[in-house]
Amino acid sequence: MRSYQHLFRTPEFTSFFVASAAHTAAQTIAGLALGTLVYRATDSPLLSAVSMFGPQLAQVLGATFLLSGADRLPPRSTLTGIGLAFAAGTAVLALPGLPIGAVFAVVLVQGLIASLGGGVRWGLLTEILPKDGYLLGRSVFNMLSGLMQITGFATGGVLLTVLSPHTCLLIAAALYATGALGVRLGLTARPPRSSGRPSVAVTWRTNALLWSSRPRRLTYLGLWIPNGLVVGCESLYVSYAPHAAGVLFACGALGMLVGDVTVGRFVPPELRPRLAVPLLLLLATPYLLFFLRPSVPLAGVAAAVASVGFGASLVQQERLMAVTPDELSGHALGLHSAGMLTMQGVSAALAGTVAQLTSPATGMTVMAAASIAVTLALASAQRPSRSAKRGVIPTDFSGRPS
């Protein structure tokens, strides 16, 4: 499947796409509003960064206890329930005078719920689309994320100039509810992909099985760490440019859109596996310029160029699906999503801590340098060794034969 036209002719894909658009727009507007609200209340880069990306920290708990539900729960009702839970939680965040401690408690609960949603959502996509259509379909969803972030951050930035963050959070809650309704009305009921009840034991056992394979393990590391560190750079946009953070987020989303379109639609399949390392280096390198404290226009250009590198995740996800049994696809994608988002939350906290002690510009530079170092270290570790010369085929950290 190589055509967007074929994608949108696939039954249920359009409904799933539209419902996901509402959910992503809600996340974007809510994140910017919450980060702004916390920064105005505390004047803390650390707390602002964690408020926007803190839900990801709870993903590690979801990966530990909940992921077996990704293949063992009916997807339509599960995604509907998750959307409604986010709508309710965001409405609570909009309450005036809510203590900062309560804000972070709600944020962490939302992150725990979201840890299940990634596996259910992307596992469902593998059922809606044929296997050869997954990469193109996922690239379209990544493009959707980019477009909704451009629109959401631009809209959120405008709304925050005329409305309070509390009102913007209520708008986001309504969008979450709309997305949940779209899932309920637009998708058919499907049985779980795997039999048996979700449990902590099954989650641990499947995690261990997925992690035991070296190609999958290397793919996960490549998916989680380098881009997670770069998201730490993004988490400092609000403190770097308090009155223009929406512009920087929108520029980054535009770059991500370009990268996803290029990799998902135009790069030949035989070339894609070789692009993981170059794209990950592109993802981090422009952020080194923030050491010079560029103006907002130059910072926006750097963010846009860097975010093209997020296209690396498509290459790595394609490899992950190639080395994972179909019946574990939801769990495997959920583990990818949970690990990636956990790393993003950890990186936001680390970046915020560095910025608190130094400056947001220094925090971005440090996180970018760390991402480059990790990418190079992982690539170097997979160079042909003596064992390869004896006939053992090495793999690079995207999981492909080198």
Secondary structure, DSSP 8 states (H G I E B T S, - for coil): ---HHHHHHSTTHHHHHHHHHHHHHHHHHHHHHHHHHHHHHH--HHHHHHHHHGGGGGHHHHHHHTTTHHHHS-HHHHHHHHHHHHHHHHHHHTSTT--HHHHHHHHHHHHHHHHHHHHHHHHHHHHHS-GGGHHHHHHHHHHHHHHHHHHHHHHHHHHHHHS-HHHHHHHHHHHHHHHHHHHHHHS-----SS-S---HHHHHHHHHHHHHSHHHHHHHHHHHHHHHHHHHHHTTHHHHSTTTHHHHHHHHHHHHHHHHHIIIIIS-TTTGGGGHHHHHHHHHGGGGGGGG---HHHHHHHHHHHHGGGGHHHHHHHHHHHTS-GGGHHHHHHHHHHHHHHHHHHHHHHHHHHHHHS-HHHHHHHHHHHHHHHHHHHHHHTS--HHHHTT---B-TTSSB-
